[in-house]
Amino acid sequence: MTIFILLDVMKTLLKNAREQKGIKTRELAQIIGIDQALISKFESGTRKPTREQIAKLAQVLDLDYETLMVSWLKERILYEIGNEEFSLKALNLVQEEIESNYKSRKLLISKNLQNILDEIDSLKSKLDNFRQFDSFRIVQALELEYTFESNRIEGNTLTLRETDLVINEGLTISGKSMREHLEAINHVEAIAYIKQLLERNFPLNERELLSVHNLILRGIIPEDAGRYRKVQVMIKGSSHMPPQPFIILKEMENYFFWFEENKAKLHPVVLAAEMHERLVTIHPFIDGNGRTSRLIMNLILLQNGYVIANIKGDYETRMKYYQTLEKAQTSANKEDFLFFVAQIEKDCLERYLSIISQSKPT
């Protein structure tokens, strides 16, 4: 009886969400990459989606992933145990073991990282009390600095002042390449785009990520803007070898699947850093991977009420950034990179608080 109730919840959620979106079963099937008949079976309750299909359905239909997964897991558990005599005792033992495993996973975050995350949250709480003193000029200046630093990491030679002149005055800087000018303009437009996503409460998905990358490479390498690479690449100065192009689609599918699974479990700063590292490790694009990864990281931070983590492009910071990133990619030890990003976010929060408190009317 309970199984049928849960199936009814699942099918109602899926059908109502699809109809509200104005998507036909055929269109949804094409997006998900499955047969149309399966969609009909999901909605009639005669077939359950797979774990991977749940993630895709939640993303496409803007449904809460956790709600769908809980219903899906309940169905699986009830199907397996039914009305067995010792079911409740077994479930109690399973609950204890899951809780124990969850506590163990939490302990994987070092004390140092947990301490800095606590400091970050304390700073964010203070910042929340000063939000009314935010101003367009402050935000614009900090976003200009972010564009300058993010491009400087990748070798752009425009100074902060020159970046300002290109973006805000529309000037051309003598001796600087057209690409450097476009990198500045494109990055500002990409920031504006992620802010639109925030305002409209759009979820992070593959379409939006490709749109961000399209803006980054627009006019620079137009044939590759917003498209996954078709050739093998190597990262200069790194021992990490990105995956072969024929598995990028699967890697990116796993990337968003991981995000849906973990976005409600991890601290937002850890989640943002993880999504940065995972994307740049896949290296799905011919160019623009670093800028896109940092923008996705900052989209997640902004979605959760934090400020842009602006990694500077000076030699010392850039080297530390690359070293901690490569360690995460080659040794599966992400601790240093997560701490590096957390430290950057903490510094940026402190600076933001300092600026706003000084501009606060007396």
Backbone torsions as a table, in degrees:
resi	resn	phi	psi	omega
1	MET	NA	-48.7	-179.1
2	THR	-61.6	-37.9	-178.8
3	ILE	-59.4	-42.8	-178.6
4	PHE	-67.9	-33.8	176.7
5	ILE	-63.7	-44.3	-179.8
6	LEU	-65.7	-40.1	176.7
7	LEU	-60.8	-38.6	179.8
8	ASP	-64.8	-40.0	177.1
9	VAL	-61.1	-46.4	-178.8
10	MET	-61.6	-50.1	-175.5
11	LYS	-66.1	-35.7	179.3
12	THR	-66.5	-43.9	178.4
13	LEU	-58.0	-48.7	-176.2
14	LEU	-65.5	-47.8	-177.2
15	LYS	-65.6	-45.0	-179.6
16	ASN	-62.8	-42.1	-179.6
17	ALA	-65.1	-42.0	179.9
18	ARG	-63.5	-44.6	-178.8
19	GLU	-67.1	-37.2	177.8
20	GLN	-65.0	-33.1	178.0
21	LYS	-77.5	-14.0	-177.7
22	GLY	71.5	30.5	-179.1
23	ILE	-103.3	131.6	176.9
24	LYS	-79.3	158.1	-179.5
25	THR	-59.4	-37.0	178.6
26	ARG	-63.2	-43.1	-179.5
27	GLU	-66.3	-41.9	179.8
28	LEU	-63.9	-41.2	178.8
29	ALA	-60.6	-40.5	179.4
30	GLN	-65.2	-41.6	-179.6
31	ILE	-65.1	-44.3	-178.2
32	ILE	-74.0	-27.7	-179.5
33	GLY	86.4	35.8	178.6
34	ILE	-132.7	175.0	179.8
35	ASP	-72.8	143.1	-179.2
36	GLN	-58.6	-33.9	-178.8
37	ALA	-61.4	-30.6	179.0
38	LEU	-66.4	-39.6	178.2
39	ILE	-59.4	-44.8	179.1
40	SER	-61.8	-38.2	179.5
41	LYS	-70.0	-36.8	175.6
42	PHE	-60.1	-44.0	-174.9
43	GLU	-76.5	-21.0	176.7
44	SER	-90.9	-11.4	178.5
45	GLY	84.3	10.3	-179.0
46	THR	-91.5	-5.5	179.8
47	ARG	-148.7	140.3	178.5
48	LYS	-98.7	140.6	174.4
49	PRO	-67.7	158.8	171.9
50	THR	-78.5	170.4	178.7
51	ARG	-58.0	-44.4	-179.6
52	GLU	-65.0	-39.1	180.0
53	GLN	-67.6	-33.8	176.1
54	ILE	-58.9	-46.2	-179.4
55	ALA	-61.0	-42.6	-179.5
56	LYS	-68.3	-42.0	179.5
57	LEU	-63.1	-42.6	178.9
58	ALA	-60.6	-40.9	-177.8
59	GLN	-68.9	-49.1	-175.9
60	VAL	-68.9	-38.7	-175.2
61	LEU	-94.4	3.8	-178.9
62	ASP	56.1	40.9	176.4
63	LEU	-96.2	156.4	178.4
64	ASP	-72.0	117.3	-176.2
65	TYR	-60.2	-40.7	-177.4
66	GLU	-63.0	-42.3	179.8
67	THR	-60.2	-46.1	179.5
68	LEU	-64.0	-43.4	-177.8
69	MET	-66.0	-38.6	178.8
70	VAL	-62.6	-44.6	178.1
71	SER	-62.7	-42.4	-179.0
72	TRP	-63.2	-45.2	-179.6
73	LEU	-67.0	-38.9	177.5
74	LYS	-60.2	-43.3	179.4
75	GLU	-60.7	-44.2	-179.0
76	ARG	-63.9	-43.6	-178.7
77	ILE	-63.6	-47.9	-178.5
78	LEU	-65.3	-34.7	178.6
79	TYR	-64.4	-39.3	-176.9
80	GLU	-74.4	-42.3	-172.4
81	ILE	-98.9	-25.2	178.4
82	GLY	51.5	-127.4	-179.0
83	ASN	-112.0	36.5	178.9
84	GLU	-57.7	147.0	-174.1
85	GLU	-58.9	-38.8	-175.2
86	PHE	-103.8	24.0	-175.9
87	SER	-58.2	-48.6	-176.1
88	LEU	-63.7	-40.5	178.7
89	LYS	-63.6	-41.9	179.0
90	ALA	-63.9	-41.4	-179.8
91	LEU	-64.8	-37.3	177.2
92	ASN	-62.5	-41.1	177.8
93	LEU	-66.7	-40.1	177.8
94	VAL	-62.5	-42.9	179.4
95	GLN	-60.0	-43.9	179.3
96	GLU	-61.5	-41.9	-178.4
97	GLU	-69.1	-40.2	178.5
98	ILE	-63.2	-43.5	179.2
99	GLU	-62.9	-39.3	178.2
100	SER	-64.4	-43.2	178.9
101	ASN	-64.7	-37.8	-180.0
102	TYR	-64.6	-41.7	177.9
103	LYS	-63.8	-38.3	179.2
104	SER	-63.6	-41.3	179.2
105	ARG	-63.6	-38.8	179.2
106	LYS	-63.3	-32.5	-179.3
107	LEU	-71.1	-13.9	178.9
108	LEU	-66.5	-22.5	173.9
109	ILE	-77.7	122.6	-177.1
110	SER	-65.8	162.9	178.9
111	LYS	-62.0	-40.3	179.9
112	ASN	-62.0	-43.5	179.7
113	LEU	-67.3	-41.7	179.2
114	GLN	-63.0	-38.4	178.9
115	ASN	-61.6	-43.9	-177.7
116	ILE	-72.0	-30.9	175.4
117	LEU	-65.7	-38.1	177.1
118	ASP	-65.0	-39.9	177.6
119	GLU	-64.4	-41.1	179.0
120	ILE	-60.9	-44.8	-179.0
121	ASP	-67.5	-32.3	175.4
122	SER	-65.7	-43.3	177.8
123	LEU	-64.3	-40.6	179.3
124	LYS	-62.7	-39.3	178.3
125	SER	-61.6	-40.6	177.0
126	LYS	-65.0	-42.3	-179.0
127	LEU	-63.0	-37.6	-180.0
128	ASP	-58.0	-29.7	179.2
129	ASN	-78.0	-11.9	-179.1
130	PHE	-110.8	6.6	-174.3
131	ARG	-56.5	-31.5	-177.8
132	GLN	-67.0	-14.4	-179.4
133	PHE	-97.2	4.7	173.3
134	ASP	-58.4	146.3	176.0
135	SER	-138.1	154.2	-179.6
136	PHE	-59.4	-39.3	-177.4
137	ARG	-64.9	-40.5	179.4
138	ILE	-64.9	-48.8	-179.4
139	VAL	-60.6	-44.1	-179.2
140	GLN	-62.2	-41.5	-179.7
141	ALA	-65.6	-41.4	-179.6
142	LEU	-70.1	-35.5	177.0
143	GLU	-69.3	-33.9	175.2
144	LEU	-63.4	-44.2	177.5
145	GLU	-61.3	-40.3	179.5
146	TYR	-62.5	-44.7	177.8
147	THR	-60.5	-45.7	179.9
148	PHE	-60.3	-48.3	-176.1
149	GLU	-70.1	-42.3	-178.7
150	SER	-63.8	-39.2	176.7
151	ASN	-72.2	-34.7	179.7
152	ARG	-64.1	-36.0	176.7
153	ILE	-56.5	-36.7	-176.2
154	GLU	-89.7	5.7	174.8
155	GLY	102.5	3.4	176.9
156	ASN	-67.4	133.1	-173.6
157	THR	-100.3	3.8	175.7
158	LEU	-63.5	136.2	174.5
159	THR	-77.2	171.3	177.7
160	LEU	-59.9	-43.2	180.0
161	ARG	-65.1	-42.2	178.9
162	GLU	-66.0	-37.7	176.6
163	THR	-61.7	-40.0	177.3
164	ASP	-62.8	-44.5	-179.2
165	LEU	-64.7	-39.3	179.6
166	VAL	-66.5	-45.1	-174.2
167	ILE	-78.0	-48.6	-171.0
168	ASN	-96.4	-18.8	179.3
169	GLU	-112.5	-10.4	179.5
170	GLY	68.7	25.2	-177.2
171	LEU	-88.3	157.0	173.8
172	THR	-104.4	129.9	-176.6
173	ILE	-93.6	122.8	-179.5
174	SER	-62.0	136.0	177.4
175	GLY	85.6	-4.3	178.6
176	LYS	-105.4	143.8	-175.5
177	SER	-73.5	160.4	176.6
178	MET	-62.7	-36.1	179.3
179	ARG	-59.9	-43.5	-179.0
180	GLU	-63.0	-37.8	176.3
181	HIS	-63.9	-45.7	-178.6
182	LEU	-66.1	-35.3	178.5
183	GLU	-60.7	-39.7	179.2
184	ALA	-68.0	-48.7	-178.6
185	ILE	-63.3	-45.9	-177.8
186	ASN	-63.1	-39.4	-177.6
187	HIS	-65.8	-40.0	177.8
188	VAL	-63.4	-39.1	178.8
189	GLU	-68.4	-33.7	177.2
190	ALA	-67.3	-38.1	175.7
191	ILE	-62.4	-44.3	179.1
192	ALA	-60.6	-36.0	-179.3
193	TYR	-67.1	-44.9	-179.4
194	ILE	-68.0	-27.3	175.7
195	LYS	-70.6	-33.3	173.9
196	GLN	-64.5	-40.3	177.1
197	LEU	-60.1	-39.3	178.8
198	LEU	-64.5	-47.4	-176.9
199	GLU	-62.4	-37.2	-177.8
200	ARG	-91.1	0.4	179.4
201	ASN	57.2	38.3	177.9
202	PHE	-76.9	140.6	178.5
203	PRO	-75.8	155.0	173.4
204	LEU	-75.7	122.2	177.0
205	ASN	-146.5	-178.8	-175.3
206	GLU	-62.2	-41.4	-178.8
207	ARG	-59.5	-44.3	-178.1
208	GLU	-70.3	-37.3	177.7
209	LEU	-62.2	-43.8	178.8
210	LEU	-65.4	-32.8	177.6
211	SER	-67.1	-40.4	176.7
212	VAL	-61.1	-47.1	-180.0
213	HIS	-64.2	-37.2	177.6
214	ASN	-58.5	-40.8	178.2
215	LEU	-66.4	-39.3	-177.9
216	ILE	-62.4	-40.6	-175.9
217	LEU	-101.4	5.1	-177.1
218	ARG	-60.7	126.0	179.7
219	GLY	80.3	-9.4	-179.6
220	ILE	-99.2	-58.3	172.2
221	ILE	-132.9	73.7	-171.6
222	PRO	-57.7	-32.6	-178.2
223	GLU	-70.1	-18.0	179.5
224	ASP	-110.3	-1.8	-178.3
225	ALA	-68.9	123.1	179.1
226	GLY	74.2	18.5	-179.3
227	ARG	-131.0	142.7	176.7
228	TYR	-70.8	149.5	-178.7
229	ARG	-68.2	152.3	179.5
230	LYS	-111.5	2.3	-177.6
231	VAL	-129.3	159.6	175.6
232	GLN	-75.0	143.8	179.5
233	VAL	-130.8	161.1	171.7
234	MET	-123.6	148.9	179.4
235	ILE	-97.4	119.0	-177.6
236	LYS	-59.0	128.1	177.4
237	GLY	79.6	7.0	-178.8
238	SER	-124.0	146.7	177.0
239	SER	-88.7	-6.0	178.6
240	HIS	-75.0	131.5	176.9
241	MET	-106.2	113.4	179.3
242	PRO	-62.0	157.8	-177.5
243	PRO	-65.4	157.7	176.8
244	GLN	-61.6	148.9	-175.9
245	PRO	-60.3	-30.3	-176.1
246	PHE	-71.1	-12.7	177.5
247	ILE	-107.7	5.9	-178.2
248	ILE	-62.6	-42.7	-179.7
249	LEU	-57.5	-43.4	179.2
250	LYS	-67.7	-40.7	178.8
251	GLU	-62.0	-40.9	179.9
252	MET	-71.6	-33.7	174.5
253	GLU	-61.9	-44.1	177.5
254	ASN	-65.3	-34.7	179.5
255	TYR	-58.5	-49.4	-178.9
256	PHE	-75.6	-29.8	174.8
257	PHE	-63.4	-44.7	178.1
258	TRP	-61.1	-41.4	180.0
259	PHE	-60.5	-48.0	-179.5
260	GLU	-61.5	-37.3	-179.1
261	GLU	-70.0	-31.0	-169.3
262	ASN	-112.5	-7.1	-173.5
263	LYS	-64.3	-24.9	178.7
264	ALA	-98.5	-3.6	-175.7
265	LYS	-100.8	-36.3	-172.0
266	LEU	-94.3	153.9	171.0
267	HIS	-59.4	138.1	-176.0
268	PRO	-54.3	-34.7	179.6
269	VAL	-69.7	-40.3	176.7
270	VAL	-66.0	-43.0	178.6
271	LEU	-59.8	-46.1	-179.1
272	ALA	-62.4	-44.0	179.9
273	ALA	-65.2	-40.9	178.3
274	GLU	-62.0	-44.0	-179.0
275	MET	-66.8	-33.4	173.7
276	HIS	-63.3	-54.6	-175.9
277	GLU	-62.6	-42.3	-178.2
278	ARG	-65.1	-39.2	-179.3
279	LEU	-69.4	-45.9	-177.9
280	VAL	-71.1	-23.3	175.6
281	THR	-72.3	-40.7	174.2
282	ILE	-65.0	-36.1	178.2
283	HIS	52.8	58.1	-170.1
284	PRO	-74.7	-11.1	-175.2
285	PHE	-114.2	157.7	175.1
286	ILE	-62.7	-40.4	-178.2
287	ASP	-150.8	161.0	176.9
288	GLY	85.1	12.4	-178.9
289	ASN	-65.7	-43.1	-178.3
290	GLY	-64.7	-49.9	-179.9
291	ARG	-61.0	-43.4	-179.6
292	THR	-64.8	-42.7	179.6
293	SER	-61.8	-41.2	179.5
294	ARG	-68.9	-35.0	177.2
295	LEU	-67.6	-40.8	177.7
296	ILE	-64.4	-42.2	176.5
297	MET	-56.4	-46.2	-176.5
298	ASN	-75.8	-27.1	172.5
299	LEU	-60.6	-44.9	179.9
300	ILE	-64.8	-41.7	178.3
301	LEU	-62.3	-46.0	-179.7
302	LEU	-65.3	-38.3	178.2
303	GLN	-59.0	-29.3	-177.1
304	ASN	-101.1	13.2	173.6
305	GLY	86.4	10.5	177.8
306	TYR	-93.3	-177.0	179.6
307	VAL	-108.1	166.3	178.8
308	ILE	-60.0	129.1	174.1
309	ALA	-87.9	103.5	-173.7
310	ASN	-96.0	99.0	177.4
311	ILE	-76.7	121.7	-174.4
312	LYS	-77.3	157.5	-176.2
313	GLY	-100.3	10.6	176.1
314	ASP	-67.9	161.3	-171.7
315	TYR	-57.7	-48.5	-175.5
316	GLU	-62.3	-47.6	-179.1
317	THR	-67.2	-41.7	-179.1
318	ARG	-61.6	-42.1	-179.9
319	MET	-65.9	-40.4	179.0
320	LYS	-65.7	-39.9	177.0
321	TYR	-58.6	-51.4	-179.2
322	TYR	-64.8	-40.8	-177.0
323	GLN	-66.7	-45.0	-179.9
324	THR	-69.1	-33.4	178.6
325	LEU	-67.5	-45.1	179.9
326	GLU	-65.8	-35.7	177.6
327	LYS	-62.1	-40.6	178.3
328	ALA	-64.7	-36.6	-176.3
329	GLN	-76.8	-32.4	-171.8
330	THR	-104.8	-17.6	-177.4
331	SER	-120.9	-1.7	-178.2
332	ALA	64.4	13.8	176.4
333	ASN	-104.1	104.7	-174.5
334	LYS	-96.4	-0.9	-173.4
335	GLU	-54.2	-48.4	-176.6
336	ASP	-64.4	-40.5	179.9
337	PHE	-67.9	-43.1	178.6
338	LEU	-61.0	-41.3	178.9
339	PHE	-66.5	-39.7	178.9
340	PHE	-58.9	-48.7	179.6
341	VAL	-64.0	-41.4	179.3
342	ALA	-61.8	-40.2	178.5
343	GLN	-64.9	-40.4	177.0
344	ILE	-61.7	-45.4	179.8
345	GLU	-63.6	-40.9	178.5
346	LYS	-61.6	-46.0	179.3
347	ASP	-61.4	-41.1	-178.8
348	CYS	-69.0	-37.1	175.8
349	LEU	-64.0	-43.8	179.5
350	GLU	-61.8	-42.8	179.7
351	ARG	-66.5	-43.1	179.8
352	TYR	-60.3	-44.3	178.2
353	LEU	-61.4	-41.3	-180.0
354	SER	-62.7	-43.4	-179.1
355	ILE	-65.8	-46.8	-177.0
356	ILE	-67.6	-40.0	-178.9
357	SER	-64.9	-32.4	178.0
358	GLN	-72.3	-29.3	-179.6
359	SER	-88.7	-4.6	179.7
360	LYS	-66.1	130.6	179.3
361	PRO	-63.9	141.5	-179.0
362	THR	-91.2	NA	NA
